[in-house]
Amino acid sequence: MKTMILYKSKYGSTKQYAEWLAEALNADMVELDSATYKQLRGYEKLIIGSHVMASGVKGIKWLKKNYDHLGGKRIALFAVGASPANEKDIQILRERSLGKELEALPLFYLRGRWNEPSMTWPDRKLCGFLKKEIQKKSVEELESWERALLEAYQQGGEVALDWMSREQLDPLLRWASK
């Protein structure tokens, strides 16, 4: 089955995973925002990846808008974030991002990078605000994404952290091989 990897990347982690997927699957890839129906016509499988921000997957709007035009294709999603993967957070991500319309689609979560100095000013400002809110909580109250943010700040905030690995793609590659 011919596969197309579509991705939306803000700081590069999602693009890197898309490149690794394209290489492993001998698939084509294109940036999500520039994808056209004509480009997608000859593909049986679509793997769509985007980053997580504010507990939502940013590339989902494109899929919701175009879903009716993609009939007959096998579709999987991957989301890249700084938090460690856990089932509870992935379920929340599914509910907030996919809704009823897309709930049957497989969603794979991959841990990416944290590099605050490379972030835009608004993103750095948001992270600073979140840090202040997180520091008010006890360790037991923290969600996994809050722990990841706190971990970044405990390591200096200015330190780039990288949790990416090709091994995280294994479940998605198994899905693609079916």
N, C-alpha and C positions, 0 to 999 in steps of 0.2 A: 504494500500500500504506500502510495506517495504521500509524504508528510511535509507540512509547512509549519515552521515555528514562527509565531507572531509575538513580538515583545514590545513592552513599553518600559523604558528604563530611565530613572532619574539620575542616579549617581554611578551606574555601571554594573552593579551586581546582577541585575536581571539580564542585561545584555550578555554578560559573561556566561551565565547559565544557558542562555539561548544558544550561544556559540558552541558550548560543550554538547548540548543536545543535538544540534545540527550535525556536528561532527560524528557523534556516536550513532545517529540514526541515518546518516547520509541524507539529511533533509535540507530543504531550502529554508531560508529565514528572511524575514522582512520586518521593519519597524511597524508596529501596529497602526499608528496614525497615518501611514502612507499606503497601507494595504488597500487593494481594490478587489471588487468581485471578480474581475477578469483574471487577476493574478491567482485567485483562489480556486478557480473553476476546475482545474485538473487535479486537485488534491482530495484524497479520501480522508486524511486525518489532519486536524488542526490542533496544535498545542499552543496555547496562549498564555504568556507570562507577563506579570506586572509586579510592581512594588506595592508594599502595604504602607499605608499612611493613614493615621487617625483611625485605625482599626478597620480599614476598608481596602479592597484591592482596586487600584486606580484604573486598570484597563477594562474593567467590567462594563463601563458605560458603552464602549464600542461594541462589545459582544451583545449586550441587551438591544442596542439599536439595530444590529445586523443579524441577529439570531435567526429570524424567519427566512433570511436569504441563504442560510448555510445548511439547509435541510439535507439529510442523508450523509453528512460528514460525521466521523467520530471526533469528538472534541474533548480535550482535557485542559485543565487550567493549572498553572503554578503561580504561587505568590511568594515573593521574596521579602523578608523582613529581618530585623535585627534580633528579635526575640528567639529564644529556643523554642522548638516545636513541642507542643503538647496538645492532646486531643480536645481539651476544653476550649482552648483559644482558637484552634482550627474550626471547631464547631461554631463559635461566635463569629469568626471571620466569614464562614459559609452563610450564616443567617444574615449578617449585615450586608454582605456583598452580593450574594447570588439570589437571595429571595426565592420565592416559590417557582418563578419562571425557569431558573437555571439550577435548581437544587439537585437534580439528578446527575449533573456533570461531576466528574472526578476533579477534586482540588488537591493539589500537592503543595505542601509548604516547605520552603527551602530557606535556610538561614543565610543571610548575606554578610554585609560589612557595615561598619560604623566608622565614619570619618567626618567628624564635626567640622574641622577646618575647611573641608571641601563643600560644605552645605551652603545653601543660599542664606542670606541674612534672615528672611522670615522663618526658615526651618531652624536655624540656630536659636532664634528668639523663642520659638515654640518649645524647643528642647529645654531651654533655660527655665521657662515657665513650668514645664512638666517636672523638671528636677526639683524645683522648690516645693511643688505639691507632693511629690514622692517622698521627700525628706521629712514630711510631716507625719508619715505613716510608720507603723511598726513593720518590721521585716515580715511578720506573719501575714499582714494585710496586703502585701504587694502581689500584683499580678506578674506573670512571667515577663511581659514586655516592660513593666516597671523595673523589675530586677535587672533586665538587660541594660536599660538606660542608666540605672544606678551603677552597674558594673563599669560602664563606659566612663562615667564621671569619677568613679573611685580610682580608675587607672589614669586619671589626669584630664579627661575630657578632650584634650588635644591629641590624644593618642589614637591612631587609626587601629581599629580592631577588625579582624577578618576571620569569619567562621565558615567561609565558603569551601566546599569540597565536591569533587565529582561524585563521590559516594552518595551524597544526598539525592542524586538524580536516579538512583537505582529503582525505587518504586515507580517512578514515572517511565523509566525505560522498560520496565516489565509491562506496564500498561500498554506502551507503544508497540511492544512486540506481539501483542495478541491480535 
